[in-house]
């Protein structure tokens, strides 16, 4: 019975929006057809009709129960499509989106166009000093501590008080630990999506900014 429920739940999850209605209609037809076959064509009486309606209601409930998971699945699929679009962008265009997000948050922003190697893509000027932003624009799943350490060295040589690393992926645990110690904010893919969707960007105060 549990396997049947899971199978029906997956069907409602992956099928069109009208799948629960189709499941209910199919259950009702089965409920009224079987007595006709067993009874040699005798009309369905009241009790059997109630059974058919009960089957239909139960099937509809199973279908509807999949809708919350369906919404979450749709959002996750859309998020992955949006992330893939960001990954396909030229680095300069991605840096421009990041700069725009911080500009909307009230920072004075300078796009340096020097984002090569350990170079800096964006400089932020705010009440708490200067922050350097580096976009690690590549397809690897996680950014390691080496990349974060490179930014820290650049911060020291430039006299910047804080730093931000932006990626469309994530970060290793060691990278997160190093960032917290050295006032570097790590912006992962999900946070980046919120930033470029005209949401307030990750505050610059040296932590892992993730959803």
Secondary structure, DSSP 8 states (H G I E B T S, - for coil): -HHHHHHHHHHHHHS-TTHHHHHHHHHHHHHHHHHHHHTTS----HHHHHHHHHHHHHHHHHHHHTHHHHHHHHHHHHHHHHHHHHHHS-HHHHHHHHHHHHHHTT-EEEE----STT--SEEEEETTEEEEEEEE-SS-SEE-HHHHHHHHHHHHHHT-SEEEEEESSEE-HHHHHHHHHTTEEEE-HHHHHHHHTTS----SSSSEE--
